Amino acid sequence: MKTRKLGRQGPEVSALGLGCMSIGIADVYTSSVRDDDDAVALIHRAMDLGITLLDTADVYGNSERQVGKALSGKRRDQAVLATKFGFATGVSAAARRDAPDRMINGTAAYVKEACDASLRRLGVSHIDLYYLHRVDPNTPIEETVGAMAELVKQGKVGHIGLSEPSVETVRRAIKIHPLAAIQTEYSLWSREPEAQLLPLLQEQGIALVAYSPLGRGFLADRFRKPEDLAADDWRRGNPRFQGENFQKNLELAERVKAIATEKGCTPAQLALAWLLARHPNVIPIPGTSNPRRLEENVRAADVELTAGELERVDAIMPQGAAAGSRYNEAMSTLLNG
């Protein structure tokens, strides 16, 4: 597996990471890992294939506990462990006493308590990369990042990052403490970071960790109709999976698939290879609960796209090509736009 750096000061990691949300939340996606042994086996297989960056969060069901179980013993030193905090999940009443109705909590008190809770669930002494999952609109980012910096000083955290921040938030945050990575949705059908965020990260030497790099499975030739999703799959409520949007996006995905077929790779491999070709500081973290798809994704790191192929893909999927917003209205309110 090829490697990349998590920012100028961060560790070297595999060019592709493993997003671990689907192993911990059995009722979010159509298929997900429902057994600890299966989850551990999937993570071990990923590591055996060369993946070193494991990405989880305190709101991904049992994911932190499962990842920690997979990293017990000698495996811990073989991984760069990333997790996230910020959604006010009720770690304790004390952490939220000043804002009991807050959905996102970035207060200094909550930062400390959330980190300690994650360390316990993971069963580790330190977290390699600790993210703020969403920016708290009621807490200055300086307070949140300052508290995260204290965790670094204490040795509980190696490096820090933000998830879904605005460019202005990033600029304010780096005045307080260096950021190793920014996590945001980035894929062929979510190219918003290219306008302002990616240039800033390149300038500052910050990695862009791309979640949902396969368009939540759409770019991986997973779906032909909305009914392919289970009745309780959250994507049924996503604008891009509904009505005319679904059909328009399916047509785009089919055109990308045609290029992949010519290339002799899968659509998922083409989508991941395209991301890897954007810039050396982009690190996709596709998630999966399927060992076969895991192996398929890993092989994407060896797919080299020519300049002509990149141009053809860009012509099919320019910025703004995907039909529908990437989140519904409720979820969009949590973005730091």
NORRA-V652791 format. One record per run of one state. SS is the DSSP state (alpha for helix, beta for strand, coil for the rest). FROM is the first residue (numbers start at 1). TO is the last residue. If there is no record, write none. Layout:
ss: <SS & SS>
from: <FROM & FROM>
to: <TO & TO>
//
This chain:
ss: <coil & beta & coil & beta & coil & beta & coil & beta & coil & alpha & coil & beta & coil & alpha & coil & alpha & coil & beta & coil & beta & coil & alpha & coil & beta & coil & alpha & coil & beta & coil & alpha & coil & beta & coil & alpha & coil & beta & coil & beta & coil & beta & coil & alpha & coil & alpha & coil & beta & coil & alpha & coil & alpha & coil & alpha & coil & alpha & coil & alpha & coil & alpha & coil & beta & coil & beta & coil & alpha & coil & alpha & coil & alpha & coil>
from: <1 & 3 & 6 & 12 & 15 & 16 & 17 & 18 & 20 & 36 & 49 & 53 & 56 & 63 & 71 & 73 & 79 & 80 & 86 & 87 & 88 & 94 & 97 & 104 & 105 & 108 & 123 & 127 & 133 & 141 & 154 & 157 & 164 & 167 & 174 & 181 & 186 & 187 & 188 & 190 & 191 & 192 & 195 & 197 & 205 & 207 & 212 & 215 & 221 & 226 & 229 & 234 & 238 & 239 & 242 & 243 & 264 & 267 & 279 & 282 & 285 & 287 & 288 & 291 & 303 & 307 & 317 & 329 & 333>
to: <2 & 5 & 11 & 14 & 15 & 16 & 17 & 19 & 35 & 48 & 52 & 55 & 62 & 70 & 72 & 78 & 79 & 85 & 86 & 87 & 93 & 96 & 103 & 104 & 107 & 122 & 126 & 132 & 140 & 153 & 156 & 163 & 166 & 173 & 180 & 185 & 186 & 187 & 189 & 190 & 191 & 194 & 196 & 204 & 206 & 211 & 214 & 220 & 225 & 228 & 233 & 237 & 238 & 241 & 242 & 263 & 266 & 278 & 281 & 284 & 286 & 287 & 290 & 302 & 306 & 316 & 328 & 332 & 337>
//
